[in-house]
């Protein structure tokens, strides 16, 4: 199994608070998720993309938000 699958699933599990919560989020059984996290099977495309979305949204939320620039007053 490609390393990117495993890393993404592990990170998603950390973000949601564990394997049980991730299985619910991905809409899969905990036993399927366990096989994926052990590298014994590849996740379904749908489940993997859900995990990617979860990680991406979390990482984007961690980025510093740009401060609005003041609008100069007309002369």
Backbone bond lengths (Angstrom), bond angles and torsions (degrees), N, CA, C in turn:
res aa  C-N    CA-C-N  psi(-1)  N-CA   C-N-CA  omega(-1)  CA-C   N-CA-C  phi
1 X - - - 1.445 - - 1.528 108.21 -
2 X 1.339 117.36 135.15 1.464 119.58 177.88 1.529 111.62 -59.35
3 X 1.313 115.28 142.15 1.454 122.68 -177.89 1.528 112.32 -59.69
4 X 1.323 117.20 -30.14 1.466 120.08 -178.00 1.531 110.45 -63.75
5 X 1.316 118.43 -33.89 1.466 120.73 177.08 1.524 109.96 -62.95
6 X 1.301 115.86 -50.28 1.448 121.40 -176.92 1.533 111.50 -63.13
7 X 1.312 116.86 -46.44 1.471 120.13 -179.80 1.523 111.55 -62.93
8 X 1.325 116.27 -41.18 1.463 120.36 -179.66 1.521 110.91 -65.08
9 X 1.330 117.03 -44.77 1.461 120.46 179.70 1.529 111.22 -65.63
10 X 1.323 117.09 -39.53 1.463 120.14 178.11 1.528 110.81 -63.87
11 X 1.315 116.84 -44.16 1.469 120.93 179.97 1.530 110.32 -65.23
12 X 1.319 116.93 -42.49 1.465 120.72 178.56 1.526 110.26 -61.46
13 X 1.315 116.99 -39.43 1.458 121.61 178.39 1.529 110.70 -62.69
14 X 1.316 117.35 -41.30 1.466 121.27 177.34 1.528 110.68 -62.82
15 X 1.313 115.89 -42.63 1.466 121.09 -175.58 1.525 111.38 -64.50
16 X 1.333 117.25 -44.20 1.467 119.94 -175.40 1.523 113.47 -87.37
17 X 1.312 117.51 -9.13 1.451 119.57 176.46 1.513 116.29 100.14
18 X 1.319 117.13 25.73 1.456 119.45 173.69 1.521 114.15 127.71
19 X 1.316 113.45 172.37 1.464 120.42 -174.64 1.527 112.56 -67.04
20 X 1.343 117.73 -39.51 1.466 120.05 -179.88 1.528 110.44 -60.92
21 X 1.329 116.15 -46.79 1.458 120.85 -179.56 1.528 110.79 -64.60
22 X 1.327 116.67 -38.49 1.466 119.42 179.42 1.524 110.58 -67.20
23 X 1.320 117.55 -41.55 1.467 120.31 178.28 1.528 110.07 -58.16
24 X 1.336 116.82 -43.18 1.466 119.78 177.56 1.525 111.22 -63.25
25 X 1.331 115.75 -43.94 1.473 119.77 -179.59 1.532 111.46 -62.67
26 X 1.321 116.22 -39.48 1.468 120.29 -178.13 1.520 112.49 -83.22
27 X 1.343 116.31 -8.34 1.461 122.22 -179.45 1.525 111.40 62.68
28 X 1.339 114.88 45.67 1.469 121.85 177.36 1.521 108.29 -131.42
29 X 1.311 116.25 165.57 1.457 119.47 177.40 1.527 109.23 -76.59
30 X 1.320 116.06 149.90 1.464 118.66 176.59 1.526 112.37 -58.38
31 X 1.326 117.35 -31.38 1.473 119.19 179.86 1.528 111.67 -68.47
32 X 1.329 117.66 -36.84 1.472 119.68 175.66 1.525 109.86 -64.95
33 X 1.328 115.50 -45.87 1.462 119.23 -179.97 1.524 110.69 -59.93
34 X 1.311 117.26 -40.84 1.468 120.82 179.41 1.524 111.30 -60.47
35 X 1.323 117.06 -40.53 1.468 120.23 177.52 1.524 110.99 -63.74
36 X 1.315 116.38 -39.70 1.464 120.09 179.36 1.521 110.91 -66.94
37 X 1.336 116.34 -42.46 1.465 119.79 -178.74 1.529 112.52 -69.59
38 X 1.313 116.72 -23.00 1.469 120.47 175.84 1.528 111.52 -86.90
39 X 1.338 116.63 -4.68 1.456 120.52 179.89 1.522 113.73 76.86
40 X 1.327 117.18 16.84 1.465 120.51 -178.09 1.520 112.84 -85.52
41 X 1.318 116.10 -25.49 1.466 121.70 176.78 1.521 108.84 -141.24
42 X 1.338 115.64 156.32 1.460 120.12 175.08 1.523 108.73 -87.31
43 X 1.319 117.12 142.65 1.466 119.11 176.92 1.525 110.61 -68.57
44 X 1.321 115.33 158.89 1.459 118.81 173.96 1.527 107.91 -65.70
45 X 1.296 116.09 155.44 1.466 120.33 178.73 1.520 110.22 -59.28
46 X 1.322 117.02 -43.48 1.463 121.37 -178.89 1.530 111.20 -60.43
47 X 1.321 117.30 -46.72 1.460 121.02 -179.46 1.527 110.89 -66.21
48 X 1.324 116.54 -41.44 1.459 119.40 179.59 1.527 111.04 -62.65
49 X 1.324 116.86 -42.77 1.463 119.74 -179.96 1.525 111.64 -66.67
50 X 1.318 117.57 -33.78 1.471 120.07 174.15 1.528 110.06 -62.81
51 X 1.327 116.09 -41.76 1.465 120.40 178.77 1.533 110.26 -64.86
52 X 1.320 117.02 -41.22 1.472 121.29 177.96 1.525 109.78 -61.13
53 X 1.334 117.36 -44.65 1.471 120.81 178.34 1.524 110.89 -59.80
54 X 1.310 116.07 -44.42 1.457 121.01 -179.65 1.523 111.20 -59.63
55 X 1.316 116.19 -49.19 1.465 121.03 -179.42 1.528 110.65 -64.99
56 X 1.319 116.85 -44.13 1.470 121.03 -178.90 1.523 111.46 -61.30
57 X 1.334 116.43 -47.03 1.463 119.99 -179.72 1.530 110.96 -62.40
58 X 1.315 116.38 -40.60 1.464 119.99 179.06 1.528 111.07 -64.47
59 X 1.324 116.20 -46.23 1.470 120.03 -178.29 1.527 110.85 -65.64
60 X 1.325 117.96 -39.44 1.466 120.38 178.69 1.521 110.91 -64.75
61 X 1.323 116.93 -36.69 1.462 120.43 179.30 1.526 111.74 -66.84
62 X 1.324 117.28 -21.94 1.464 121.46 -179.19 1.527 112.83 -82.43
63 X 1.320 117.04 -15.71 1.464 120.32 -179.00 1.520 110.48 -68.96
64 X 1.340 117.17 144.53 1.459 118.36 177.13 1.527 110.31 -63.87
65 X 1.305 114.53 138.10 1.463 119.51 179.40 1.522 109.52 -85.03
66 X 1.336 117.04 133.95 1.470 118.89 178.95 1.529 110.04 -65.88
67 X 1.319 114.68 141.42 1.467 120.57 177.81 1.526 108.92 -81.26
68 X 1.325 117.71 137.78 1.471 118.54 178.61 1.517 109.93 -64.74
69 X 1.302 114.37 139.95 1.469 119.74 178.75 1.512 109.12 -85.33
70 X 1.327 116.63 136.03 1.476 118.23 179.38 1.530 110.72 -65.96
71 X 1.305 114.38 143.14 1.466 120.01 178.33 1.525 107.14 -82.95
72 X 1.336 116.53 125.08 1.470 118.41 179.95 1.540 110.64 -65.46
73 X 1.314 114.33 141.56 1.461 118.84 178.74 1.524 109.66 -77.90
74 X 1.330 115.58 143.64 1.490 117.49 179.62 1.531 110.04 -68.34
75 X 1.323 114.90 150.16 1.484 120.51 -179.97 1.489 112.16 -73.44
